[in-house]
Amino acid sequence: MKLALQNGADLTVGNVKKFQGGCSIDIDQSSTLTFNSYNGGNDGARTTLNNYGTFNLAYTKSQGGEGFFVNLGATGIMNLTSSNGSSYTAKIASLTATLTLDGGTASGFTESGHQILTRNLVTLGSNMSFDGTDTSLEMLSGIAGIDSLTAVDDLTNAEVGSYMVTKDGNGYSVSYVVPEPAAASLSLLGLAGLAMRRRRK
């Protein structure tokens, strides 16, 4: 099954039990897809989300199976909440994101005066968490020589183009160093890949 939202479409689905045989979901930049109730899990196949817009997912139980294979475009946002106030765990099999220099909000400056922007990739509600036992975060190296960073402060001495990914109780976000604010929207940082995958035991 394939579901595609385009041209500002705003679709709300009341209840989704699981995806039979996998599914492909495409959301363009101006569109929003909301699942008000999601039991989680797939039925023996991969579910892929290509999201340049907003994807809201409200869980009714902790998610099993492989979870979503998520591609967040330069403007994609994923919000994970609980539909009934209970605490649940969420699982994402893989997460990739495309970053541009105007794709975040100002979060500070480096010691050299360059601006730091932060973009929220996946936002967790107050009662949601990721399954920390079988997912891990990996970064692609090769951008300004930075391989592993854990806090915004680590960018204070970085050069333009450096980036880091933060995972905390609020979800996943990425921060990156840009030129002067006026020039930020004129440049392209490029493609950065983030991958959460099962740890090998």
C-alpha positions in Angstrom: 0.0 0.0 0.0 1.2 3.5 -0.7 -0.2 6.7 0.8 0.9 10.1 -0.6 0.0 13.5 0.7 0.7 16.5 -1.5 -0.3 20.2 -2.1 -1.1 21.1 1.5 -3.1 18.0 2.3 -4.0 17.6 6.0 -5.1 14.0 6.7 -6.1 12.6 10.2 -6.6 8.9 10.7 -8.5 7.8 13.8 -7.1 4.3 14.4 -4.3 2.3 12.8 -3.6 -1.2 14.2 -0.6 -2.2 12.0 0.6 -2.1 8.5 -0.3 -5.3 6.6 2.7 -6.3 4.4 4.4 -3.0 4.9 3.6 0.4 3.5 5.1 3.4 1.8 4.1 6.9 3.1 5.1 10.1 1.3 4.4 13.5 2.8 5.4 16.7 1.0 6.6 19.9 2.6 3.2 21.5 3.0 1.3 18.5 4.1 0.5 16.9 7.5 -0.4 13.3 8.3 -1.8 12.4 11.8 -2.5 9.0 13.3 -4.6 9.6 16.4 -4.2 6.0 17.5 -1.5 3.5 16.6 -1.0 0.1 18.0 2.5 -0.2 16.4 4.3 -2.9 14.5 4.4 -4.2 10.9 3.2 -7.4 9.5 6.3 -9.0 8.1 7.4 -6.2 5.8 9.1 -2.9 5.8 7.2 0.4 6.3 8.9 3.4 4.8 8.2 7.0 5.6 9.4 9.7 3.2 8.5 12.9 5.1 9.1 16.5 4.0 6.1 17.7 6.0 4.8 16.8 9.4 4.0 13.3 10.7 2.1 13.1 14.0 1.9 9.6 15.6 0.0 8.8 18.8 0.8 5.4 20.3 -1.7 3.2 22.1 1.0 0.7 23.1 4.7 0.2 22.9 5.8 -0.5 19.4 7.2 -3.9 18.4 8.6 -5.2 15.2 11.1 -3.2 13.1 9.4 0.2 13.4 9.5 2.8 10.6 12.3 3.3 8.1 12.2 7.1 8.1 13.6 9.6 5.6 13.2 13.2 6.9 13.8 15.6 4.1 15.1 19.1 4.6 11.9 20.1 6.3 10.5 16.9 7.8 9.3 16.7 11.4 8.2 13.6 13.3 6.2 14.0 16.5 5.6 10.9 18.6 3.1 11.0 21.5 0.8 8.8 23.5 -2.9 8.8 22.7 -4.1 8.0 26.3 -1.5 9.5 28.7 0.3 6.2 29.3 4.0 5.7 28.9 5.2 3.9 25.7 8.4 3.1 23.9 8.8 3.9 20.2 11.1 2.2 17.7 12.6 3.5 14.5 14.5 1.0 12.4 16.5 3.7 10.6 16.5 7.5 10.3 18.0 9.7 7.6 17.8 13.4 7.3 18.8 16.0 4.7 20.1 19.2 6.2 20.2 22.7 4.8 21.5 25.8 6.5 18.1 27.4 6.8 16.5 24.3 8.3 16.7 25.1 12.0 16.3 27.8 14.7 19.2 29.8 16.2 20.6 28.1 19.3 23.9 29.9 19.9 27.2 31.1 18.5 30.7 29.6 18.4 33.6 31.4 19.9 34.6 32.6 16.5 31.2 34.2 16.0 29.6 31.6 13.7 25.9 30.8 14.3 24.7 27.5 15.6 21.3 26.3 14.3 19.4 23.4 15.8 16.7 21.4 14.0 14.4 19.0 15.8 14.1 15.8 13.8 12.0 13.5 16.0 10.2 15.0 19.0 8.9 12.8 21.8 6.0 13.6 24.0 6.6 13.7 27.8 5.5 10.1 28.3 7.3 8.7 25.2 10.8 7.2 25.0 12.9 5.2 22.6 13.7 1.5 23.2 17.3 2.0 24.4 18.2 -1.7 24.4 18.1 -2.5 20.7 18.6 0.9 19.0 21.7 2.9 18.7 22.7 6.1 17.0 25.5 6.3 14.4 26.8 9.3 12.5 28.5 9.7 9.2 31.9 11.1 9.6 33.8 13.2 7.1 32.2 16.6 7.7 34.9 19.0 9.1 36.5 16.0 10.7 33.8 15.6 13.5 32.9 12.0 14.2 31.1 12.0 17.6 29.6 14.9 19.6 27.1 14.9 22.4 26.3 18.5 23.4 25.9 21.9 21.7 28.9 23.2 23.7 31.1 20.8 21.7 30.6 23.0 18.6 32.1 26.1 20.2 35.4 25.6 18.4 34.1 23.9 15.3 34.3 25.3 11.8 31.4 26.1 9.4 29.8 22.9 8.2 30.4 20.9 11.4 27.4 19.2 12.9 26.3 16.9 15.7 23.3 14.9 16.6 21.8 14.9 20.1 19.5 12.2 21.5 17.8 12.9 24.8 14.4 12.6 26.5 13.0 15.1 24.0 13.9 13.0 20.9 16.5 13.6 18.2 17.9 16.9 17.1 20.8 18.1 15.0 22.9 21.2 15.5 25.2 22.6 12.9 27.5 25.6 12.4 26.6 28.1 9.7 28.2 31.3 8.3 26.9 34.7 9.3 23.1 34.6 9.8 22.5 36.7 6.6 24.4 34.2 4.5 23.0 31.1 6.1 20.0 30.7 3.7 22.3 31.0 0.7 24.4 27.9 1.4 23.9 24.2 1.3 25.3 22.0 4.0 24.5 18.8 2.1 23.4 15.4 3.0 23.9 14.0 6.4 22.8 10.5 7.4 21.7 9.4 10.8 21.1 5.7 11.4 19.5 4.0 14.3 19.8 0.3 14.0 19.7 -2.7 16.2 22.7 -3.4 18.3 24.4 -6.7 17.6 24.4 -8.8 20.8 
